[in-house]
Amino acid sequence: MMGSQDDPGIIPMTIHYIFEALNQVQGHEFLLRASYIEIYNEKVNDLLEKGKTGLKLCEVEGNVFISGLKEEVVHTPDKIMQLMKRGENIRHIGETNMNEISSRSHAIFRIIIESRVPHEGEDGAVQVSHLNMVDLAGSERVDQIGSKGDRLKEGCSINRSLFMLSHVISQLSEGQDQYVNFRGSKLTRILQSSLGGNAHTAIICAVTPASVVETS
């Protein structure tokens, strides 16, 4: 997701693309705000303000908000990268048999872009777009990663939320008029607006070949 300075990942490339695209738009003013959260054991934690944990979700007119979440106005790609590094320093990570630095939470970095035409004044329409960049913790098998105690609890929470996400995506892909249970996990509820409606979703998977010959 992040890559390195010499080989930048998806997030840095996306951020630079956004600013390049906005700089080419004439006749509009833009305001960008950023937030960064993790979902750890089904609790929502603010990664831009240390110690702010267990944030509550609220819903207004069908839109899900995170109460008390810190948002910062950003003007440059460098500012966004600084926020991400700040958040990475307090995100939950741990060691398992499969990975020395294993993400123990799902992380969502959100950029909100507000656009308006200046000459229309304060009464002019404001167009709001959301971009959620999500780093999902990988699914885990207890027998492979050697989980116990806190690691076992974390792994179960990760697997449960990933199952609910895959279930929601499966329901949406069928394209039928049926009830979709976004409330099954904090992850799906927060991402509800990015999965349904007029949203565009891209999923990029990192897959290990370690079990390619395994049968079960």
LOSETOR-282308 format. One record per residue: chain; x, y, z of N, C-alpha, C, O in turn. Coordinates in steps of 0.2 Angstrom, whole numbers, plus 5000, padded with zeros to 4 digits. Example, Ala and Ser with C-alpha at 12.3 -4.5 7.8 and 13.67 -1.06 7.14 Angstrom:
BEGIN
{"A" {5066 4972 5039} {5062 4978 5039} {5066 4984 5039} {5071 4983 5042}}
{"A" {5064 4989 5035} {5068 4995 5036} {5064 5000 5039} {5067 5006 5040}}
***
This chain:
BEGIN
{"A" {5004 4994 5000} {5000 5000 5000} {5004 5006 5000} {5003 5011 4996}}
{"A" {5009 5006 5004} {5014 5012 5005} {5020 5012 5000} {5022 5017 4998}}
{"A" {5023 5006 5000} {5029 5006 4996} {5035 5009 4999} {5035 5010 5005}}
{"A" {5039 5012 4995} {5045 5015 4998} {5046 5022 4994} {5043 5023 4989}}
{"A" {5051 5025 4996} {5053 5032 4992} {5055 5031 4985} {5053 5034 4981}}
{"A" {5058 5025 4984} {5061 5024 4977} {5055 5020 4973} {5055 5020 4967}}
{"A" {5051 5017 4977} {5046 5013 4973} {5039 5014 4977} {5037 5009 4981}}
{"A" {5036 5020 4976} {5030 5021 4980} {5024 5016 4978} {5023 5014 4973}}
{"A" {5020 5016 4983} {5014 5011 4983} {5008 5014 4981} {5008 5020 4978}}
{"A" {5002 5011 4981} {4996 5013 4979} {4994 5020 4982} {4992 5024 4978}}
{"A" {4995 5020 4988} {4992 5026 4992} {4996 5033 4990} {4993 5038 4988}}
{"A" {5003 5033 4990} {5006 5039 4988} {5005 5041 4981} {5004 5047 4979}}
{"A" {5005 5036 4976} {5003 5037 4969} {4996 5040 4968} {4995 5045 4964}}
{"A" {4991 5038 4972} {4985 5040 4972} {4984 5047 4974} {4981 5051 4971}}
{"A" {4988 5049 4980} {4987 5055 4982} {4990 5060 4978} {4988 5066 4977}}
{"A" {4996 5059 4975} {4999 5063 4970} {4995 5064 4964} {4994 5070 4961}}
{"A" {4991 5059 4962} {4987 5059 4956} {4981 5064 4957} {4979 5068 4953}}
{"A" {4978 5064 4963} {4973 5068 4965} {4975 5075 4965} {4971 5079 4962}}
{"A" {4980 5077 4968} {4982 5084 4967} {4984 5087 4960} {4983 5092 4959}}
{"A" {4987 5082 4956} {4988 5084 4949} {4982 5085 4946} {4981 5090 4942}}
{"A" {4977 5081 4947} {4970 5082 4943} {4967 5088 4946} {4964 5092 4941}}
{"A" {4967 5090 4952} {4964 5096 4954} {4967 5102 4952} {4963 5107 4951}}
{"A" {4973 5102 4951} {4977 5108 4949} {4975 5109 4941} {4976 5115 4939}}
{"A" {4973 5104 4938} {4971 5106 4931} {4964 5108 4930} {4962 5110 4924}}
{"A" {4960 5108 4935} {4953 5110 4935} {4952 5118 4936} {4955 5120 4940}}
{"A" {4949 5121 4931} {4948 5128 4931} {4941 5130 4934} {4937 5126 4932}}
{"A" {4941 5136 4937} {4935 5138 4939} {4932 5135 4945} {4926 5136 4947}}
{"A" {4935 5131 4949} {4933 5128 4955} {4938 5129 4961} {4944 5130 4960}}
{"A" {4935 5129 4967} {4939 5129 4973} {4938 5122 4976} {4932 5119 4976}}
{"A" {4943 5120 4979} {4943 5113 4982} {4945 5114 4990} {4950 5118 4991}}
{"A" {4942 5110 4994} {4944 5109 5001} {4945 5102 5002} {4940 5098 5001}}
{"A" {4951 5100 5004} {4952 5093 5006} {4953 5092 5013} {4957 5095 5017}}
{"A" {4950 5086 5016} {4950 5085 5023} {4952 5077 5023} {4950 5073 5019}}
{"A" {4956 5075 5028} {4959 5069 5029} {4957 5066 5036} {4958 5070 5041}}
{"A" {4956 5060 5036} {4955 5056 5043} {4958 5049 5042} {4959 5047 5037}}
{"A" {4960 5046 5048} {4963 5040 5048} {4961 5036 5054} {4962 5038 5060}}
{"A" {4958 5030 5053} {4956 5026 5058} {4958 5019 5057} {4960 5017 5052}}
{"A" {4958 5015 5063} {4958 5008 5062} {4953 5004 5066} {4949 5007 5070}}
{"A" {4951 4998 5064} {4946 4994 5067} {4949 4988 5070} {4952 4984 5067}}
{"A" {4950 4989 5077} {4954 4984 5080} {4949 4980 5085} {4946 4983 5090}}
{"A" {4948 4974 5084} {4944 4970 5088} {4937 4973 5089} {4934 4974 5094}}
{"A" {4934 4975 5083} {4928 4978 5082} {4927 4985 5086} {4922 4987 5087}}
{"A" {4933 4988 5087} {4933 4995 5090} {4936 5000 5085} {4941 4998 5082}}
{"A" {4933 5006 5085} {4935 5011 5080} {4940 5015 5084} {4938 5019 5088}}
{"A" {4946 5016 5082} {4951 5020 5085} {4954 5025 5080} {4955 5024 5074}}
{"A" {4954 5031 5083} {4957 5037 5079} {4965 5037 5078} {4968 5037 5083}}
{"A" {4967 5036 5072} {4975 5036 5072} {4978 5042 5071} {4984 5043 5070}}
{"A" {4974 5048 5071} {4977 5054 5071} {4977 5058 5077} {4980 5063 5078}}
{"A" {4974 5054 5082} {4974 5057 5089} {4975 5051 5094} {4970 5048 5095}}
{"A" {4981 5051 5097} {4982 5045 5101} {4978 5045 5107} {4977 5050 5110}}
{"A" {4975 5039 5109} {4971 5038 5115} {4964 5039 5113} {4960 5038 5118}}
{"A" {4962 5041 5107} {4955 5042 5106} {4953 5035 5103} {4953 5034 5097}}
{"A" {4950 5031 5107} {4948 5024 5105} {4940 5023 5106} {4937 5027 5110}}
{"A" {4938 5018 5103} {4931 5016 5105} {4926 5021 5102} {4921 5022 5105}}
{"A" {4927 5024 5096} {4923 5029 5094} {4916 5026 5091} {4916 5020 5089}}
{"A" {4911 5030 5092} {4904 5027 5091} {4902 5029 5084} {4904 5034 5081}}
{"A" {4898 5025 5081} {4896 5026 5074} {4889 5029 5075} {4885 5027 5079}}
{"A" {4887 5034 5070} {4880 5036 5070} {4878 5037 5063} {4882 5038 5059}}
{"A" {4871 5037 5062} {4869 5037 5055} {4864 5043 5055} {4859 5044 5059}}
{"A" {4865 5047 5050} {4860 5053 5048} {4858 5052 5041} {4862 5053 5037}}
{"A" {4851 5051 5040} {4849 5051 5033} {4852 5046 5029} {4854 5047 5023}}
{"A" {4854 5040 5032} {4857 5035 5028} {4864 5035 5028} {4867 5031 5025}}
{"A" {4867 5040 5030} {4875 5041 5030} {4878 5040 5037} {4875 5042 5042}}
{"A" {4883 5036 5036} {4886 5034 5043} {4892 5038 5044} {4896 5039 5040}}
{"A" {4892 5041 5050} {4897 5045 5053} {4901 5042 5059} {4898 5038 5062}}
{"A" {4907 5044 5060} {4911 5042 5066} {4911 5048 5071} {4914 5053 5069}}
{"A" {4908 5047 5076} {4907 5053 5081} {4914 5054 5084} {4917 5050 5087}}
{"A" {4916 5061 5084} {4922 5063 5087} {4928 5062 5083} {4934 5063 5086}}
{"A" {4928 5059 5077} {4933 5058 5073} {4937 5064 5071} {4934 5069 5069}}
{"A" {4944 5064 5072} {4948 5070 5070} {4949 5070 5062} {4950 5065 5059}}
{"A" {4947 5076 5059} {4949 5077 5052} {4953 5083 5052} {4953 5088 5055}}
{"A" {4958 5083 5047} {4963 5088 5046} {4963 5091 5039} {4962 5087 5034}}
{"A" {4963 5097 5038} {4963 5100 5031} {4970 5099 5029} {4975 5101 5032}}
{"A" {4970 5097 5022} {4977 5096 5019} {4977 5100 5013} {4972 5100 5009}}
{"A" {4983 5102 5011} {4984 5106 5005} {4989 5104 5001} {4990 5106 4995}}
{"A" {4993 5099 5003} {4999 5096 4999} {4999 5088 5000} {4997 5086 5005}}
{"A" {5002 5085 4995} {5003 5078 4996} {5008 5076 5002} {5007 5071 5006}}
{"A" {5013 5080 5004} {5017 5079 5009} {5014 5079 5016} {5015 5076 5020}}
{"A" {5009 5084 5017} {5005 5084 5023} {5001 5078 5024} {5001 5075 5029}}
{"A" {4998 5075 5018} {4994 5069 5019} {4999 5063 5021} {4997 5059 5025}}
{"A" {5005 5063 5018} {5010 5058 5020} {5012 5058 5027} {5013 5053 5031}}
{"A" {5013 5064 5030} {5014 5065 5037} {5009 5063 5041} {5010 5059 5046}}
{"A" {5003 5064 5039} {4997 5061 5043} {4997 5053 5043} {4996 5050 5049}}
{"A" {4998 5051 5038} {4999 5043 5037} {5004 5040 5042} {5003 5035 5045}}
{"A" {5010 5043 5041} {5015 5041 5046} {5014 5042 5053} {5016 5037 5057}}
{"A" {5010 5047 5055} {5008 5048 5062} {5004 5042 5064} {5004 5039 5069}}
{"A" {4999 5041 5059} {4994 5035 5061} {4997 5028 5061} {4996 5024 5066}}
{"A" {5002 5027 5057} {5005 5021 5057} {5009 5019 5063} {5010 5014 5065}}
{"A" {5012 5025 5066} {5015 5024 5072} {5011 5021 5078} {5014 5018 5083}}
{"A" {5005 5022 5078} {5000 5020 5084} {4996 5014 5081} {4992 5012 5085}}
{"A" {4996 5012 5075} {4992 5007 5073} {4994 5000 5076} {5000 4999 5078}}
{"A" {4989 4996 5078} {4991 4989 5081} {4994 4985 5076} {4991 4983 5071}}
{"A" {5000 4982 5078} {5004 4977 5074} {5006 4972 5079} {5007 4973 5085}}
{"A" {5008 4966 5076} {5011 4961 5081} {5014 4956 5077} {5014 4956 5070}}
{"A" {5018 4951 5080} {5021 4946 5077} {5018 4939 5077} {5015 4937 5082}}
{"A" {5017 4936 5071} {5015 4929 5071} {5020 4925 5067} {5025 4927 5065}}
{"A" {5018 4918 5067} {5023 4913 5064} {5023 4915 5056} {5028 4913 5053}}
{"A" {5018 4918 5053} {5018 4920 5046} {5021 4926 5045} {5023 4928 5039}}
{"A" {5022 4931 5049} {5024 4938 5048} {5026 4941 5054} {5023 4941 5059}}
{"A" {5032 4944 5054} {5035 4947 5059} {5032 4954 5061} {5031 4956 5067}}
{"A" {5029 4957 5056} {5026 4963 5057} {5019 4962 5054} {5017 4964 5048}}
{"A" {5014 4960 5058} {5007 4958 5055} {5002 4963 5057} {5002 4965 5063}}
{"A" {4999 4966 5053} {4993 4971 5054} {4988 4967 5058} {4985 4962 5056}}
{"A" {4986 4970 5064} {4981 4967 5069} {4975 4971 5068} {4970 4970 5072}}
{"A" {4974 4975 5063} {4968 4979 5062} {4967 4981 5055} {4972 4980 5051}}
{"A" {4961 4983 5053} {4960 4986 5047} {4961 4993 5048} {4959 4996 5053}}
{"A" {4964 4996 5043} {4965 5003 5043} {4961 5007 5037} {4961 5004 5031}}
{"A" {4958 5013 5038} {4955 5016 5033} {4957 5023 5033} {4956 5027 5038}}
{"A" {4960 5025 5028} {4962 5032 5027} {4958 5036 5022} {4957 5034 5016}}
{"A" {4954 5041 5024} {4949 5044 5020} {4951 5051 5018} {4953 5055 5023}}
{"A" {4950 5053 5012} {4950 5059 5010} {4944 5062 5007} {4940 5059 5003}}
{"A" {4941 5067 5010} {4935 5071 5008} {4937 5077 5004} {4940 5081 5006}}
{"A" {4934 5077 4998} {4935 5082 4993} {4929 5086 4992} {4924 5084 4990}}
{"A" {4929 5093 4994} {4923 5097 4993} {4925 5102 4987} {4931 5105 4987}}
{"A" {4920 5103 4982} {4921 5107 4977} {4916 5112 4976} {4910 5110 4977}}
{"A" {4917 5118 4974} {4912 5123 4973} {4915 5128 4968} {4921 5129 4967}}
{"A" {4910 5132 4965} {4912 5137 4960} {4911 5144 4964} {4906 5145 4967}}
{"A" {4917 5147 4964} {4917 5153 4969} {4912 5159 4967} {4909 5161 4972}}
{"A" {4911 5160 4961} {4906 5165 4959} {4899 5164 4961} {4895 5169 4960}}
{"A" {4898 5158 4963} {4891 5156 4965} {4889 5158 4972} {4884 5158 4974}}
{"A" {4895 5161 4976} {4894 5163 4982} {4892 5157 4987} {4893 5151 4986}}
{"A" {4891 5159 4993} {4889 5154 4999} {4883 5150 4997} {4883 5144 5000}}
{"A" {4879 5152 4993} {4873 5148 4992} {4874 5143 4986} {4869 5139 4984}}
{"A" {4880 5143 4983} {4881 5139 4978} {4882 5132 4980} {4883 5130 4986}}
{"A" {4881 5127 4976} {4881 5120 4977} {4888 5118 4979} {4893 5120 4975}}
{"A" {4889 5113 4984} {4895 5110 4985} {4895 5103 4984} {4891 5099 4986}}
{"A" {4899 5101 4980} {4900 5094 4978} {4905 5090 4982} {4910 5093 4983}}
{"A" {4903 5085 4986} {4907 5081 4990} {4908 5074 4988} {4904 5071 4986}}
{"A" {4915 5072 4988} {4917 5066 4986} {4921 5063 4992} {4925 5066 4995}}
{"A" {4920 5056 4992} {4924 5053 4998} {4929 5048 4994} {4927 5044 4989}}
{"A" {4935 5047 4996} {4939 5042 4994} {4942 5038 5000} {4945 5041 5004}}
{"A" {4940 5032 5001} {4942 5027 5006} {4948 5023 5004} {4947 5019 4999}}
{"A" {4954 5023 5006} {4959 5019 5005} {4960 5014 5011} {4962 5016 5016}}
{"A" {4958 5008 5010} {4958 5003 5015} {4963 4998 5015} {4964 4995 5010}}
{"A" {4967 4997 5020} {4972 4992 5021} {4969 4986 5026} {4969 4987 5032}}
{"A" {4967 4981 5023} {4964 4976 5026} {4969 4971 5029} {4974 4969 5026}}
{"A" {4968 4969 5036} {4972 4964 5038} {4970 4957 5035} {4965 4956 5033}}
{"A" {4975 4953 5034} {4974 4947 5030} {4970 4942 5034} {4971 4941 5041}}
{"A" {4967 4937 5031} {4963 4932 5035} {4969 4927 5037} {4974 4926 5035}}
{"A" {4967 4924 5043} {4972 4920 5046} {4969 4913 5048} {4963 4912 5050}}
{"A" {4974 4908 5048} {4972 4901 5051} {4976 4900 5057} {4982 4901 5057}}
{"A" {4973 4898 5062} {4976 4897 5069} {4982 4892 5068} {4987 4893 5071}}
{"A" {4981 4887 5065} {4986 4882 5065} {4992 4884 5061} {4998 4881 5062}}
{"A" {4992 4889 5057} {4997 4892 5053} {5001 4897 5057} {5007 4897 5056}}
{"A" {4997 4902 5060} {5001 4907 5063} {5002 4907 5070} {5006 4911 5073}}
{"A" {5000 4901 5073} {5002 4900 5080} {4998 4905 5085} {5002 4907 5090}}
{"A" {4992 4906 5084} {4989 4912 5088} {4987 4909 5095} {4985 4903 5095}}
{"A" {4987 4913 5100} {4985 4911 5106} {4984 4918 5110} {4987 4923 5108}}
{"A" {4980 4918 5115} {4979 4924 5119} {4976 4930 5115} {4971 4929 5111}}
{"A" {4979 4936 5115} {4977 4942 5112} {4977 4941 5104} {4973 4943 5100}}
{"A" {4983 4937 5102} {4983 4936 5094} {4977 4932 5092} {4975 4933 5086}}
{"A" {4975 4927 5096} {4969 4923 5094} {4963 4927 5093} {4959 4926 5089}}
{"A" {4962 4931 5098} {4956 4936 5098} {4956 4940 5092} {4951 4941 5089}}
{"A" {4962 4943 5091} {4963 4948 5085} {4961 4944 5079} {4958 4947 5075}}
{"A" {4964 4938 5078} {4963 4934 5072} {4956 4933 5071} {4953 4933 5065}}
{"A" {4952 4931 5076} {4945 4929 5075} {4941 4935 5073} {4937 4935 5069}}
{"A" {4943 4941 5076} {4940 4947 5074} {4941 4949 5067} {4936 4951 5063}}
{"A" {4947 4948 5065} {4949 4950 5058} {4945 4945 5053} {4942 4948 5048}}
{"A" {4945 4939 5055} {4942 4934 5050} {4934 4935 5050} {4931 4935 5045}}
{"A" {4931 4937 5056} {4924 4938 5056} {4922 4944 5051} {4917 4944 5048}}
{"A" {4926 4950 5052} {4924 4956 5048} {4926 4955 5041} {4922 4957 5036}}
{"A" {4931 4951 5039} {4932 4949 5032} {4927 4945 5029} {4925 4946 5023}}
{"A" {4924 4940 5033} {4919 4936 5031} {4913 4941 5029} {4909 4940 5024}}
{"A" {4911 4945 5034} {4905 4950 5033} {4906 4954 5026} {4902 4955 5023}}
{"A" {4913 4956 5025} {4914 4960 5019} {4913 4956 5013} {4910 4959 5008}}
{"A" {4916 4950 5013} {4915 4946 5007} {4907 4944 5006} {4905 4944 5000}}
{"A" {4904 4943 5011} {4897 4942 5011} {4893 4948 5008} {4888 4947 5003}}
{"A" {4894 4954 5010} {4891 4960 5007} {4893 4961 5000} {4888 4962 4996}}
{"A" {4899 4960 4998} {4901 4961 4991} {4898 4956 4987} {4896 4957 4981}}
{"A" {4897 4949 4989} {4894 4944 4986} {4886 4946 4984} {4884 4945 4979}}
{"A" {4883 4949 4990} {4876 4951 4989} {4875 4956 4984} {4871 4956 4980}}
{"A" {4880 4961 4984} {4879 4967 4979} {4881 4965 4972} {4878 4967 4968}}
{"A" {4885 4960 4971} {4887 4958 4965} {4881 4954 4961} {4881 4954 4955}}
{"A" {4877 4951 4965} {4871 4948 4962} {4866 4952 4959} {4862 4950 4955}}
{"A" {4866 4959 4961} {4862 4964 4958} {4855 4963 4959} {4851 4965 4955}}
{"A" {4853 4960 4964} {4845 4958 4965} {4843 4963 4971} {4847 4966 4975}}
{"A" {4836 4964 4971} {4833 4969 4976} {4833 4964 4982} {4827 4961 4983}}
{"A" {4838 4964 4986} {4838 4961 4993} {4841 4965 4998} {4845 4969 4997}}
{"A" {4839 4963 5004} {4842 4967 5010} {4850 4965 5010} {4851 4959 5011}}
{"A" {4854 4970 5011} {4861 4969 5012} {4863 4971 5019} {4862 4977 5021}}
{"A" {4865 4966 5023} {4867 4968 5030} {4874 4971 5031} {4879 4968 5032}}
{"A" {4874 4978 5030} {4880 4981 5031} {4881 4982 5039} {4887 4983 5040}}
{"A" {4877 4980 5043} {4877 4981 5050} {4881 4975 5053} {4882 4975 5059}}
{"A" {4883 4970 5049} {4886 4964 5052} {4893 4965 5055} {4895 4961 5059}}
{"A" {4896 4971 5053} {4903 4972 5056} {4904 4980 5055} {4901 4983 5051}}
{"A" {4908 4983 5060} {4910 4990 5059} {4913 4991 5052} {4912 4997 5050}}
{"A" {4917 4987 5050} {4920 4988 5043} {4915 4989 5038} {4916 4994 5034}}
{"A" {4910 4985 5037} {4905 4985 5032} {4901 4991 5033} {4899 4995 5028}}
{"A" {4900 4993 5039} {4895 4999 5040} {4899 5005 5038} {4896 5010 5035}}
{"A" {4905 5006 5040} {4909 5012 5039} {4910 5012 5031} {4910 5018 5028}}
{"A" {4911 5007 5028} {4912 5007 5020} {4905 5007 5016} {4906 5006 5010}}
{"A" {4900 5007 5020} {4893 5006 5016} {4893 5011 5010} {4891 5008 5005}}
{"A" {4894 5017 5011} {4894 5022 5005} {4899 5020 5000} {4898 5023 4994}}
{"A" {4904 5017 5001} {4909 5015 4996} {4908 5009 4992} {4911 5007 4988}}
{"A" {4903 5005 4995} {4902 4998 4992} {4895 4998 4988} {4895 4995 4983}}
{"A" {4890 5002 4990} {4884 5003 4986} {4883 5009 4983} {4887 5013 4982}}
{"A" {4877 5010 4980} {4875 5016 4977} {4879 5018 4971} {4880 5013 4967}}
{"A" {4881 5024 4970} {4885 5026 4964} {4893 5025 4965} {4897 5028 4961}}
{"A" {4895 5022 4970} {4902 5021 4972} {4906 5017 4967} {4903 5012 4964}}
{"A" {4912 5018 4966} {4917 5013 4962} {4921 5010 4967} {4924 5014 4971}}
{"A" {4922 5004 4967} {4926 5000 4972} {4931 4996 4968} {4930 4992 4963}}
{"A" {4938 4996 4970} {4943 4992 4967} {4946 4988 4973} {4947 4991 4978}}
{"A" {4947 4981 4972} {4950 4977 4977} {4957 4974 4974} {4957 4971 4969}}
{"A" {4962 4975 4978} {4969 4973 4976} {4971 4968 4981} {4971 4970 4987}}
{"A" {4972 4962 4979} {4974 4956 4984} {4981 4955 4984} {4984 4954 4978}}
{"A" {4984 4954 4990} {4991 4951 4990} {4990 4944 4993} {4988 4943 4998}}
{"A" {4993 4939 4988} {4991 4932 4990} {4998 4928 4991} {5003 4929 4986}}
{"A" {4999 4925 4996} {5005 4921 4997} {5004 4914 4993} {4999 4911 4994}}
{"A" {5009 4912 4990} {5009 4905 4987} {5011 4899 4992} {5012 4894 4989}}
{"A" {5012 4901 4998} {5014 4896 5003} {5010 4890 5003} {5012 4884 5004}}
{"A" {5003 4890 5002} {4999 4884 5002} {4996 4882 4996} {4991 4879 4995}}
{"A" {5000 4884 4990} {4997 4882 4984} {4996 4875 4982} {4992 4873 4978}}
{"A" {5000 4871 4985} {4999 4863 4984} {4995 4860 4990} {4995 4854 4989}}
{"A" {4993 4864 4994} {4989 4861 5000} {4982 4859 4998} {4979 4863 4994}}
{"A" {4980 4853 5000} {4973 4851 4999} {4970 4850 5006} {4973 4847 5010}}
{"A" {4963 4852 5006} {4960 4851 5013} {4953 4850 5012} {4949 4849 5016}}
***
